[in-house]
Amino acid sequence: MLGVKTIGNATLIAYDDVAVLATDPWFGDEDPAFFGSWWLPYRIPAAERSDIQRARYIWFSHGHQDHLNPNSIERLRHLSILLPDHVGGRIRNDLESQGYNVRTLPDGRWVQLSKRIRIYCIADYNQDAILLVDVGGRLFIDMNDTEARTHTRIIRGLAREFSHSYLLRLAGYSAGMINFVDQNGNRVERKFEPSVGHGLALSAQRVGAKSVIPFSSFQRFQREDSAWANDYEVPLSGYRQGFDERLAEFIPPFVWIDCASGEILNLDPPEAPFVLHKPEEFGDSWSDELSSDDRRVINGYFRRKEKLHDMLGFIRFEVGGKSHTIDLAGPCDRGITFVAPRNSLMAAVTHKVFDDLGGANFMRATLHNLESLYSPQSLYSPSFNAVVGKWGVQRICRDQEANQIVFGGISQ
């Protein structure tokens, strides 16, 4: 048995007679992510779940909860964890302190995992990573949520060495924050290119992959205050829309690829039932107000981000119907107003995972004089999300009251 399965959200399972490697295993049909907002609408079948839990190695690309989930990883404590060589080593340090067997992969070098499987890890400056997996002479390019960026030439060069190459990457609209409102509190409608297939084909062409598999794109929203974002999710049939077969071969999600014969079989995982949950089930009440200690913690967190002082004049939080403003050194008319429930906001700030709160899409944001020609409503214009949620080291910490590990995004 030599081959690869794709299952779950961003899980590739590589087999060399036995399960050798599983990437980013999130059991999202049982373990919600992002303050209860995300779940996985397709169950991981029992056979694949068992293979993940028996794999020799688990690789995590980055700290977002649909990849590195606090509950899912507890099921994998007995396995060897492989990590990218991220600056700061936040995930490595915290996992090691909790007794996990962790190994940091060298950047840009092949590492042999079994007789017929080897991997090549590329750490990204946004604290994500790309993993190239060679399974019996077929190359799988696991790009999960990130872009090739400056690594495009390296990946293309390596792909040329293989007669068969497959790109696995995110393709969708709602993985990041899309909950923007205008000055009157009315949601700003998003304008998206309807053809995600076209983008997938172009991505494959850029990195030299001959085939492409939609990946890391299958979450759904299950909270009453975030379920509106399901209107922007891509159905399984939508990934092929606009796909240019002249650029690459399209392979649907959730498949078995036999790396000896090249045969492709659909796994057809069953759908999980959809249940809509109230925010209170995850500790959030929109009427809760910030305490004086909360305001002090929030002030310290954002004022430490020195680059924000040049970009913004203020950050304002509307919590429980009351306003709290953090004054910064930038232009006084440029800023962001966030409307969020207290519990999740304080968890995100305390554990330095503010990026997670944006992706949950129940927090609302108003941009004040920050509109960009290229991205009218985005926390990347300017790079607020990069400064707060990316350019730093990752952290995993334990919530002592809940006795639960809180994983996060990517933050200073």
Secondary structure, 3 states (H helix, E strand, C coil): CEEEEEECCCEEEEEECCEEEEECCCCCCCCCECCCCEECCECCCHHHHHHHHHCCEEECCCCCCCCCCCCCHHHHCCCEEEECCCCCCHHHHHHHHCCCEEEECCECCEEECCCCEEEEEEECCCCCEEEEEEECCEEEEEEECCCCHHHHHHHHHHHCCCCEEEEEECCCCCCCCCCEECCCCCECCCCCCCCHHHHHHHHHHHHCCCEEEECCCCCEECECCCHHHHHHCCCHHHHHCCCCCCCCEECCCCEEEECCCCCEEECCCCECCCCCECHHHHCCCCCCCCCHHHHHHHHHHHHCCHHHHHHCCEEEEEECCEEEEEECCCCCCCEEEEECCHHHHHHHHHCCCHHHHHHHCCCEEEEECCCCCCCCCCCCCCCHHHHHHCCCCECCEEECCCCEEECCCECC
